[in-house]
């Protein structure tokens, strides 16, 4: 029996070697990939063997059909945080989108604007200070997180990739000996993370092919500046691919005297020449706690129980050793997310969650919160001391203007 198992393993190994010793370009027949590294990153992103027990991949919580966010509407409709490889363990925040994040800079403090900028994760803890690339640093985290993929050590992650059918593609991309689980564990693990980051930066994940992008191109081709749209000039943007309601919603969205959304979800062009709808800063919107977040009951990982407060960026800065006068000003602040694919869903009735803790369950609800937080009866903020009261809370928008903003944001879904 033992000899039969050995023979089977040898056969599988030889067959795999023959298949995956083909040139990477031959394997990457799908023309969506621009480089073999992007294909490698996709294979790593989808690999369910890189968890303990098997079954959890990056794509488990970052599904393309849901805009690279959580794909389970029952979870989204409740606590919004996802179980890890061990299904009784939960994280503390809603999965952010893993798309359109490649332009986020290394975390730094902008002294002129008095804001922190860059990094990855809701709290910025993937700073980029170590690798010079926040996206790659983010990819290093979930494998080893006990409430996510729960791998016990980097070495085991590297070994699993070494045993994978795409091992030979890895070594073609990175060179012979680049996947070494014995003498270069950290270097190999870093290359795994950088490969995932390459995929997350690829045009597969960031196609910029929404209806808004076609409108952006059309208006610029027509001699207009779409970043200048407001409620005083929006009619000049008719006829460029968006409906009148969508154009009006864009105008309210961008008007600094109306929706003011564009102050944080900016129209600054990223490296691809299109807006990313985020300035990569951090803010406290005054979100209430999500009372059904299962993290509150995770005694092993959350000894504070229901008294736990999500300190966001401030908590990370405190843990990183910054002085109190630095981290206290950032307490409860979370990264401004891109609005791209904010309405992307596998079918129209699918429930998505919004906010870092998934408190809101529809675009209509969160837009109404932005508009009325300070003038209607909403639950109290989780962290009241640092709430942004300048750019939201009492906007004075009409129901029609709220609806128009939602209509516009639906144009941001990739096709």
NORFENVEN-V137328 format. One record per residue. OMEGA is omega in whole degrees, -180 to 180 (999 if undefined). D_CENTER is the distance of its C-alpha to the mean C-alpha in whole Angstrom. Layout:
{{OMEGA	D_CENTER} {OMEGA	D_CENTER}}
This chain:
{{-180	48} {178	46} {179	47} {179	46} {179	42} {180	43} {179	44} {180	41} {178	38} {179	40} {-180	40} {-180	37} {180	36} {-180	38} {179	37} {-180	33} {180	35} {-179	37} {-171	34} {170	31} {172	33} {176	33} {-178	32} {-180	28} {177	28} {177	31} {-177	28} {-177	25} {177	27} {-173	24} {177	24} {-180	21} {177	20} {-179	22} {174	22} {-180	23} {178	20} {177	18} {177	19} {179	20} {178	16} {179	16} {177	18} {-179	17} {-175	14} {-171	16} {-178	18} {176	19} {-179	22} {176	20} {178	20} {-3	23} {177	24} {174	23} {-177	21} {175	17} {174	15} {-177	11} {178	12} {-179	13} {-177	10} {-173	8} {180	11} {-178	11} {178	14} {-179	11} {-179	9} {172	7} {-174	7} {-175	10} {-177	13} {-174	16} {176	17} {176	20} {-180	17} {-177	15} {-178	19} {-175	20} {173	18} {174	14} {-169	14} {175	14} {176	17} {179	17} {170	19} {-165	22} {176	22} {179	23} {-177	21} {171	18} {-177	15} {-178	15} {176	12} {177	10} {174	7} {176	4} {176	3} {178	3} {173	6} {178	8} {-172	7} {180	10} {-180	12} {-176	11} {170	14} {-176	16} {178	16} {177	19} {177	21} {-175	23} {180	26} {-179	27} {-179	24} {179	24} {170	20} {-175	18} {171	16} {-175	13} {178	11} {-168	8} {180	7} {-176	9} {174	12} {-172	12} {170	14} {-167	12} {-169	15} {-178	16} {-176	19} {-175	20} {-174	19} {-177	18} {-180	15} {-178	12} {177	10} {178	13} {176	13} {-178	10} {179	11} {-171	14} {-170	14} {-180	13} {-173	16} {-179	18} {-177	17} {177	20} {175	18} {-175	15} {164	17} {174	20} {-173	21} {-177	24} {175	24} {-176	23} {-179	26} {176	26} {-180	22} {179	24} {179	27} {178	25} {178	24} {180	27} {-174	29} {178	26} {179	28} {178	26} {-174	27} {173	29} {179	26} {-177	25} {173	28} {-180	29} {-170	26} {179	26} {179	30} {179	32} {-177	32} {180	28} {-170	27} {-177	30} {-179	29} {-174	32} {180	33} {-176	29} {-176	27} {179	25} {179	25} {180	24} {177	21} {179	20} {174	20} {-179	18} {180	15} {177	16} {177	17} {179	13} {178	12} {176	15} {-178	13} {175	10} {-172	12} {177	14} {171	16} {-178	15} {-176	11} {-173	12} {-176	15} {-178	16} {178	18} {176	18} {177	21} {-178	20} {176	20} {176	23} {180	24} {180	23} {-176	25} {-179	28} {178	29} {176	28} {178	31} {177	33} {179	33} {175	31} {-176	28} {179	26} {-179	24} {-175	27} {173	27} {-175	28} {177	31} {-175	34} {-169	33} {-177	31} {178	34} {180	34} {175	31} {172	32} {-180	33} {172	30} {176	28} {178	26} {179	29} {179	30} {179	28} {178	25} {179	27} {178	28} {176	24} {-180	23} {178	26} {178	26} {-172	22} {-176	23} {-176	26} {175	26} {-177	29} {-176	27} {179	24} {-179	23} {-176	19} {178	19} {178	20} {176	16} {-164	15} {176	17} {176	18} {-178	19} {175	18} {-175	16} {179	18} {178	18} {180	20} {178	18} {176	16} {177	12} {169	13} {173	12} {176	14} {178	12} {-177	14} {-175	14} {172	16} {-178	18} {-176	18} {-180	21} {173	19} {170	21} {169	21} {-169	20} {-179	23} {175	22} {-177	19} {178	21} {-179	20} {-178	23} {-179	25} {-173	24} {-178	27} {-176	26} {-178	23} {-178	24} {180	27} {179	27} {-177	26} {176	26} {-178	27} {177	23} {178	22} {-174	18} {174	19} {-179	15} {-180	16} {179	20} {177	20} {-178	18} {176	20} {180	23} {-180	22} {174	22} {178	26} {-180	26} {-178	29} {-179	28} {176	29} {-171	26} {-179	23} {179	25} {-178	24} {-177	20} {177	21} {179	19} {-180	16} {-173	12} {176	10} {-177	10} {169	7} {175	8} {177	10} {-178	10} {-177	11} {177	11} {-180	14} {-178	13} {-175	15} {176	18} {-169	20} {-175	21} {-177	22} {-178	19} {172	18} {179	14} {-176	13} {-174	12} {-176	12} {179	11} {176	13} {-178	14} {-177	17} {-174	17} {177	18} {175	18} {-180	17} {-177	21} {-176	21} {176	18} {178	20} {176	23} {177	22} {-175	21} {-166	25} {-173	27} {-173	25} {-176	28} {175	31} {-176	30} {174	30} {174	27} {-176	26} {179	26} {176	23} {178	22} {-172	23} {-168	25} {-175	26} {-176	24} {175	23} {179	22} {-177	25} {-170	26} {175	23} {176	23} {180	25} {-174	28} {180	27} {179	30} {174	29} {176	31} {-180	30} {179	30} {174	28} {-178	25} {-180	25} {177	25} {178	22} {179	20} {178	22} {-176	21} {178	17} {177	18} {-175	19} {-179	15} {176	15} {-177	15} {999	18}}
